[in-house]
Amino acid sequence: MTTINVIDAPCGYGKTSWAIQYMNDMSVESHRFIYVTPFLEEVTRIQQSVHSRKFHDPESIKGETKLVDLHRLLGQGKDIATTHALFQKANAETKELIRINNYTLILDEVMNVIEQIPLKKNDLDLLIEAHVIDYEVNDKGLTYIKWNEDKVDYDTEYNHIKQMALANNLMYCDSSALIWNLPCDIFLMFKDVFILTYLFKGQFQRYYYDLHGILYRYLSVVKDQHEYSLVPYQNRLIHDKTVLNKLVSIYEGQLNAIGDKRNALSTSWFEKPSNKAFVATLQRNTYNFYTNMCKAKNDTAIWTTVKGYKGNIMKKVKPKSFAKCFIAMTSRATNLYKEKYHLAYLINRFMNPIEKKFFEQYGVTVDQDAWALSELIQWVWRSRIRDGKPIEIYIPSSRMRALLKKYLSSDLFEEPPKNAIVDEPPSDWHL
């Protein structure tokens, strides 16, 4: 029976160090690993840090895809380090190769396990009325999209939908949208699963597990002298927010007025033509914060906003080099920016309403604030705060600023999810 273990601890507490130690210490003959991480740089880090075994990174060889090479490596029982992007392409062959070769998965940060499929207004009606697709409710009450077997050979602009439906990866949302869903049984093909993350309680992968009835044990990691070990979550090293509070300087002043309303700086706010002048104000505010409030330079600054609007924020800002300090609001599991300490978080995060409704239609309660905070924390901890060094941050959204302040002053968001198993891990994990 697969054990899924969520190792929940703040950035910099040693989750990846524990994983490297674990993979180094486990027998090469009895343990095979797949390490999955968001970035290629972390793939390289694993290859260089795990010296007891050789990790292979799937490649495109002679015109064949990386997925084909992944299958070749799995069939040979090789240890593999790869990216979230490739793992998301897993199919029935991938699952079977994982199962028969008894792999352990170490997942560095949560993945995008569901995603709304972009469709034009009448695409879904067209596919249903033409009897190309239908839906089927499984024994758990979940609704999946099925492709008509008589139309499998059709070659259309909807081939991507056909492939997802044939792979049983496509679900229905509120009779109005299609949701790609990573097949949940892939996690049950592994001998063990370890997920390295922080604030799992608010993340989509937690809701995805709850939706599919997948149980998970909640753990944390501690360091004893030079070794790391897993402990029950209730025995974790409590995050000292007193020290943290002194290290995080949150801007308070008139530059925040633009974000006073609850929905200000959300994606939909940026998309409203009537807010064009406010976007220009946000641009000037950011320049003011960087140049006058904290004397930032291009080698000290990072900032983020809605991806399609990053040019609008910095196109007139001088020095122009600030434009190159943008990093995506979804950034996680990277150390590339750990020297940065002047931050501007120019976005108010809300879940995609269709994806939120997708969970809620099956009775899974989601917490928008917990999710938004987990996204904010992941981004902020790309900076040097992860090394216990001070930072200055501009968060004009009153909602996001309040969430960060609440996090810094309480443990409210760090309680384990109600469905988590909180107990002692097996003794052979205490390395």
C-alpha positions as CSV (number, residue, x, y, z in Angstrom):
1,M,0.0,0.0,0.0
2,T,1.5,3.3,-1.1
3,T,2.2,5.8,1.7
4,I,1.9,9.5,0.7
5,N,4.0,11.7,3.0
6,V,3.7,15.4,3.0
7,I,6.8,17.0,4.6
8,D,5.6,20.4,5.5
9,A,8.2,22.9,6.8
10,P,9.3,26.5,6.0
11,C,11.7,27.2,3.2
12,G,15.2,26.7,4.4
13,Y,14.4,24.1,7.1
14,G,16.2,21.3,5.3
15,K,13.5,19.5,3.2
16,T,15.7,19.1,0.2
17,S,18.7,18.4,2.3
18,W,16.8,15.5,4.0
19,A,15.8,14.2,0.6
20,I,19.4,14.2,-0.7
21,Q,20.6,12.5,2.5
22,Y,17.8,9.9,2.2
23,M,18.6,9.1,-1.4
24,N,22.3,8.8,-0.6
25,D,21.7,6.5,2.3
26,M,19.2,4.1,0.8
27,S,20.4,0.9,-0.9
28,V,20.9,1.2,-4.6
29,E,19.7,-2.4,-5.0
30,S,16.4,-2.0,-3.1
31,H,15.4,1.6,-3.8
32,R,14.8,3.4,-7.1
33,F,13.9,7.1,-7.1
34,I,12.2,9.6,-9.3
35,Y,12.9,13.2,-8.1
36,V,10.5,15.7,-9.7
37,T,11.2,19.4,-9.3
38,P,9.9,22.6,-11.1
39,F,13.3,23.7,-12.5
40,L,16.1,22.2,-14.5
41,E,18.6,23.9,-12.2
42,E,17.3,21.7,-9.3
43,V,17.6,18.6,-11.5
44,T,21.3,19.5,-11.9
45,R,21.6,20.0,-8.1
46,I,20.3,16.5,-7.4
47,Q,22.6,15.0,-10.0
48,Q,25.6,16.7,-8.3
49,S,24.5,16.2,-4.7
50,V,23.4,12.5,-4.6
51,H,26.8,10.7,-4.9
52,S,25.7,7.2,-4.1
53,R,23.7,6.7,-7.3
54,K,23.5,8.2,-10.8
55,F,20.4,10.3,-11.7
56,H,19.3,10.5,-15.3
57,D,17.5,13.4,-16.9
58,P,15.2,12.3,-19.8
59,E,16.2,13.9,-23.1
60,S,14.8,14.3,-26.6
61,I,16.9,11.8,-28.6
62,K,16.8,11.5,-32.4
63,G,13.5,13.2,-32.7
64,E,11.8,11.3,-30.0
65,T,10.1,13.1,-27.1
66,K,11.4,13.3,-23.5
67,L,8.4,11.1,-22.5
68,V,9.7,8.3,-24.7
69,D,13.1,8.6,-23.0
70,L,11.5,8.7,-19.6
71,H,9.8,5.4,-20.4
72,R,13.1,3.9,-21.6
73,L,14.8,4.9,-18.3
74,L,11.9,3.6,-16.2
75,G,12.1,0.3,-18.1
76,Q,15.8,0.0,-17.2
77,G,15.1,0.8,-13.6
78,K,17.3,4.0,-13.6
79,D,17.2,6.7,-11.0
80,I,15.5,9.7,-12.6
81,A,15.5,13.5,-11.9
82,T,13.1,15.5,-14.0
83,T,10.7,18.4,-14.1
84,H,7.1,18.9,-13.1
85,A,6.3,19.7,-16.8
86,L,7.4,16.2,-18.0
87,F,5.8,14.3,-15.1
88,Q,2.5,16.0,-15.9
89,K,2.6,14.2,-19.3
90,A,2.5,10.8,-17.7
91,N,0.2,8.2,-19.3
92,A,-0.9,4.6,-18.8
93,E,2.5,3.3,-19.9
94,T,4.3,5.6,-17.4
95,K,2.1,4.4,-14.6
96,E,2.7,0.7,-15.3
97,L,6.5,1.1,-15.6
98,I,6.5,3.0,-12.3
99,R,4.5,0.2,-10.6
100,I,6.4,-2.8,-11.9
101,N,9.8,-1.2,-11.1
102,N,8.8,-0.3,-7.5
103,Y,9.8,3.4,-7.6
104,T,9.8,6.0,-4.8
105,L,8.7,9.5,-5.7
106,I,10.1,12.6,-4.2
107,L,8.1,15.6,-5.3
108,D,9.8,18.9,-4.8
109,E,6.9,21.4,-4.3
110,V,3.3,20.7,-5.3
111,M,2.4,20.5,-8.9
112,N,-0.4,21.8,-11.1
113,V,-2.7,18.8,-10.7
114,I,-5.8,20.4,-12.3
115,E,-6.1,23.1,-15.0
116,Q,-9.0,24.6,-16.9
117,I,-8.9,23.8,-20.6
118,P,-9.2,27.0,-22.7
119,L,-12.2,26.9,-24.9
120,K,-14.2,29.3,-27.0
121,K,-17.7,30.2,-26.0
122,N,-19.5,27.5,-27.9
123,D,-16.9,24.8,-28.3
124,L,-18.3,22.6,-25.5
125,D,-21.8,22.8,-26.9
126,L,-20.6,21.9,-30.4
127,L,-18.7,18.8,-29.2
128,I,-21.7,17.6,-27.2
129,E,-24.3,18.3,-29.9
130,A,-22.1,16.5,-32.4
131,H,-21.9,13.5,-30.1
132,V,-18.1,13.7,-30.1
133,I,-17.9,13.7,-26.3
134,D,-20.2,12.5,-23.5
135,Y,-19.7,12.3,-19.8
136,E,-19.7,9.4,-17.3
137,V,-20.0,9.4,-13.6
138,N,-17.7,7.0,-11.8
139,D,-18.3,5.0,-8.6
140,K,-17.0,8.0,-6.5
141,G,-19.5,10.4,-8.1
142,L,-16.9,12.2,-10.2
143,T,-17.8,13.2,-13.7
144,Y,-15.3,12.3,-16.5
145,I,-15.5,13.3,-20.2
146,K,-15.5,10.4,-22.7
147,W,-14.6,10.6,-26.4
148,N,-17.0,8.8,-28.7
149,E,-15.2,5.5,-29.8
150,D,-16.7,5.9,-33.3
151,K,-14.8,9.2,-33.7
152,V,-11.4,8.2,-32.4
153,D,-9.9,8.5,-35.8
154,Y,-11.1,12.1,-36.3
155,D,-8.3,14.6,-36.9
156,T,-9.6,18.0,-35.7
157,E,-8.5,21.1,-33.8
158,Y,-9.8,19.3,-30.7
159,N,-7.2,16.5,-30.8
160,H,-5.8,17.7,-27.5
161,I,-9.2,17.2,-25.9
162,K,-9.5,13.8,-27.5
163,Q,-6.1,12.7,-26.1
164,M,-7.0,13.9,-22.6
165,A,-10.3,12.2,-22.7
166,L,-8.9,8.9,-24.0
167,A,-6.3,9.0,-21.2
168,N,-9.2,9.5,-18.7
169,N,-7.6,12.9,-17.7
170,L,-10.6,15.1,-18.5
171,M,-13.3,16.1,-16.0
172,Y,-16.5,18.1,-16.2
173,C,-17.1,21.3,-14.2
174,D,-20.6,22.5,-13.5
175,S,-21.7,21.5,-17.0
176,S,-19.8,24.5,-18.4
177,A,-16.1,23.8,-18.5
178,L,-13.5,21.1,-19.0
179,I,-10.8,20.4,-16.4
180,W,-7.6,18.6,-17.0
181,N,-6.9,16.3,-14.0
182,L,-3.6,14.5,-13.4
183,P,-4.7,10.9,-13.0
184,C,-4.7,10.5,-9.2
185,D,-3.8,6.8,-9.4
186,I,-0.3,7.7,-10.6
187,F,0.6,8.5,-7.0
188,L,-0.6,5.0,-6.0
189,M,1.8,3.3,-8.4
190,F,4.8,4.3,-6.3
191,K,6.3,2.4,-3.3
192,D,6.3,5.6,-1.3
193,V,5.7,9.3,-2.1
194,F,7.3,12.2,-0.4
195,I,6.1,15.8,-1.1
196,L,8.4,18.6,0.0
197,T,6.4,21.8,0.6
198,Y,5.2,24.4,3.0
199,L,1.6,25.4,3.9
200,F,0.2,22.4,2.1
201,K,-3.1,23.1,3.8
202,G,-4.0,25.8,1.3
203,Q,-2.7,24.3,-1.9
204,F,-4.6,22.7,-4.8
205,Q,-2.8,19.4,-4.5
206,R,-4.3,19.1,-1.0
207,Y,-7.8,19.7,-2.3
208,Y,-7.1,17.3,-5.2
209,Y,-6.2,14.5,-2.7
210,D,-9.3,15.2,-0.7
211,L,-11.4,15.1,-3.9
212,H,-10.0,11.7,-4.9
213,G,-10.0,10.3,-1.4
214,I,-6.2,9.9,-1.2
215,L,-4.9,9.8,2.4
216,Y,-1.6,11.4,3.3
217,R,0.6,11.4,6.4
218,Y,1.7,14.8,7.7
219,L,5.3,15.2,8.7
220,S,8.0,17.7,9.2
221,V,11.8,17.7,9.2
222,V,14.4,18.5,11.9
223,K,18.2,18.7,12.0
224,D,20.1,17.0,14.8
225,Q,23.8,18.0,14.6
226,H,24.7,17.1,10.9
227,E,21.7,14.8,10.1
228,Y,18.1,15.4,9.1
229,S,15.2,13.3,10.2
230,L,11.4,13.2,9.7
231,V,9.2,13.7,12.7
232,P,5.4,13.8,13.3
233,Y,4.1,17.2,12.4
234,Q,3.1,17.9,16.0
235,N,6.8,17.5,17.0
236,R,8.1,19.9,14.4
237,L,10.4,22.8,15.1
238,I,8.1,25.7,15.7
239,H,8.7,28.6,13.3
240,D,10.0,31.6,15.4
241,K,7.8,34.4,14.1
242,T,9.3,36.8,16.6
243,V,12.6,36.8,14.8
244,L,10.9,36.7,11.4
245,N,8.8,39.8,12.2
246,K,12.0,41.8,12.7
247,L,13.4,40.6,9.3
248,V,10.4,41.5,7.2
249,S,9.9,45.2,6.7
250,I,6.5,45.8,5.1
251,Y,6.0,49.2,3.5
252,E,3.2,51.3,5.1
253,G,2.2,54.6,3.5
254,Q,0.3,56.4,0.8
255,L,1.6,54.2,-2.0
256,N,-0.7,51.5,-0.7
257,A,-3.9,53.5,-1.3
258,I,-4.2,51.9,-4.8
259,G,-4.9,48.5,-3.3
260,D,-7.4,49.5,-0.5
261,K,-10.4,47.6,-2.1
262,R,-10.6,43.9,-1.6
263,N,-10.4,43.0,-5.3
264,A,-7.9,45.7,-6.3
265,L,-4.8,44.3,-8.2
266,S,-6.5,41.0,-9.0
267,T,-6.2,39.6,-12.5
268,S,-9.7,40.8,-13.4
269,W,-8.8,44.3,-12.0
270,F,-5.8,44.5,-14.4
271,E,-8.0,43.4,-17.3
272,K,-10.6,46.2,-16.9
273,P,-10.0,49.0,-19.4
274,S,-11.3,51.5,-16.8
275,N,-8.3,50.7,-14.6
276,K,-5.7,51.7,-17.2
277,A,-4.9,54.9,-15.3
278,F,-4.6,53.0,-12.1
279,V,-2.0,50.7,-13.7
280,A,0.0,53.8,-14.5
281,T,-0.2,54.9,-10.9
282,L,1.0,51.5,-9.8
283,Q,3.9,51.9,-12.1
284,R,4.9,55.2,-10.6
285,N,4.4,53.9,-7.0
286,T,6.7,51.0,-7.7
287,Y,9.4,53.3,-9.1
288,N,8.9,55.5,-6.0
289,F,9.3,52.6,-3.7
290,Y,12.4,51.3,-5.3
291,T,14.2,54.6,-5.9
292,N,13.1,56.8,-3.0
293,M,11.9,54.4,-0.2
294,C,14.6,51.8,-0.2
295,K,17.3,52.9,-2.8
296,A,17.0,49.6,-4.6
297,K,19.3,48.5,-7.5
298,N,18.8,46.0,-10.2
299,D,20.9,43.5,-8.3
300,T,18.8,43.8,-5.1
301,A,15.3,44.0,-6.5
302,I,12.7,41.4,-7.6
303,W,9.0,42.1,-8.4
304,T,6.0,40.4,-9.8
305,T,2.5,41.0,-11.2
306,V,0.1,39.5,-13.6
307,K,2.3,38.1,-16.4
308,G,0.6,39.8,-19.3
309,Y,0.9,43.2,-17.6
310,K,4.6,43.2,-16.5
311,G,5.5,45.4,-19.5
312,N,2.9,48.0,-18.5
313,I,4.4,48.3,-15.0
314,M,8.0,48.8,-16.0
315,K,8.0,50.1,-19.6
316,K,8.7,53.7,-18.5
317,V,10.6,53.1,-15.3
318,K,14.2,54.2,-15.1
319,P,16.6,52.7,-14.7
320,K,15.4,50.3,-17.3
321,S,17.3,47.5,-15.6
322,F,14.4,47.1,-13.1
323,A,12.4,45.6,-15.9
324,K,14.8,42.6,-15.8
325,C,14.1,42.0,-12.1
326,F,10.7,40.4,-12.8
327,I,10.1,36.9,-11.6
328,A,6.9,35.0,-12.1
329,M,4.4,35.0,-9.2
330,T,4.4,31.2,-9.4
331,S,8.1,30.9,-8.7
332,R,9.1,28.3,-6.2
333,A,11.9,25.8,-5.4
334,T,14.7,28.0,-6.8
335,N,17.7,29.6,-5.2
336,L,18.5,31.9,-8.0
337,Y,17.2,35.0,-6.2
338,K,18.5,34.3,-2.7
339,E,20.6,37.5,-2.6
340,K,17.6,39.8,-3.4
341,Y,16.1,41.9,-0.6
342,H,14.0,44.7,-2.2
343,L,10.6,43.1,-3.2
344,A,7.4,44.4,-4.8
345,Y,4.4,42.0,-4.9
346,L,2.0,43.8,-7.3
347,I,-0.8,41.3,-7.4
348,N,-3.8,40.2,-5.4
349,R,-4.1,36.4,-5.8
350,F,-7.5,34.7,-6.2
351,M,-8.1,31.2,-7.4
352,N,-9.4,30.6,-10.9
353,P,-13.2,30.7,-10.2
354,I,-13.9,27.7,-12.4
355,E,-11.2,25.6,-10.7
356,K,-12.5,26.7,-7.3
357,K,-16.0,25.7,-8.4
358,F,-14.7,22.4,-9.6
359,F,-13.7,21.4,-6.1
360,E,-16.7,22.8,-4.4
361,Q,-19.2,21.0,-6.7
362,Y,-17.9,17.8,-5.2
363,G,-18.2,19.0,-1.6
364,V,-14.4,19.9,-1.2
365,T,-14.2,23.1,0.8
366,V,-11.4,25.4,-0.4
367,D,-9.8,28.4,1.5
368,Q,-9.0,31.2,-0.9
369,D,-7.0,33.1,1.8
370,A,-4.9,30.1,2.7
371,W,-4.1,29.4,-0.9
372,A,-3.2,33.1,-1.6
373,L,-0.9,33.2,1.4
374,S,0.9,30.0,0.4
375,E,1.5,31.5,-3.1
376,L,2.8,34.7,-1.5
377,I,5.1,33.0,0.9
378,Q,6.6,30.8,-1.8
379,W,7.4,33.9,-3.8
380,V,8.7,36.0,-0.9
381,W,11.0,33.1,0.2
382,R,12.9,33.2,-3.1
383,S,14.7,36.2,-1.6
384,R,17.4,36.2,1.1
385,I,14.8,35.9,3.9
386,R,15.3,32.2,3.4
387,D,18.8,32.6,4.8
388,G,17.5,34.7,7.8
389,K,18.5,38.0,6.3
390,P,16.3,41.2,6.3
391,I,14.1,42.2,3.4
392,E,11.9,45.2,2.4
393,I,8.6,44.6,0.6
394,Y,5.9,46.6,-1.1
395,I,2.5,44.9,-1.1
396,P,-0.1,47.5,-2.3
397,S,-3.0,45.0,-2.0
398,S,-4.6,45.5,1.4
399,R,-5.8,41.9,1.4
400,M,-2.4,40.3,0.6
401,R,-0.7,42.6,3.0
402,A,-3.1,41.7,5.8
403,L,-2.5,38.0,5.1
404,L,1.2,38.3,5.4
405,K,0.8,40.2,8.7
406,K,-1.5,37.6,10.0
407,Y,1.0,34.9,9.1
408,L,3.8,36.8,10.8
409,S,1.9,37.1,14.0
410,S,0.2,33.7,14.4
411,D,0.3,30.0,13.5
412,L,-3.2,30.1,12.1
413,F,-2.3,28.8,8.7
414,E,0.1,26.1,9.9
415,E,-2.3,23.7,11.5
416,P,-2.5,20.4,9.6
417,P,-5.5,19.7,7.3
418,K,-8.4,17.9,9.0
419,N,-7.9,14.9,6.6
420,A,-4.2,14.5,7.3
421,I,-2.9,11.5,9.2
422,V,-0.7,12.8,12.0
423,D,1.4,10.0,13.6
424,E,4.9,8.6,13.9
425,P,6.7,7.7,10.6
426,P,8.4,4.3,10.3
427,S,11.7,4.1,12.2
428,D,13.8,3.5,9.1
429,W,13.0,7.1,7.9
430,H,14.9,8.6,11.0
431,L,18.2,8.8,9.3
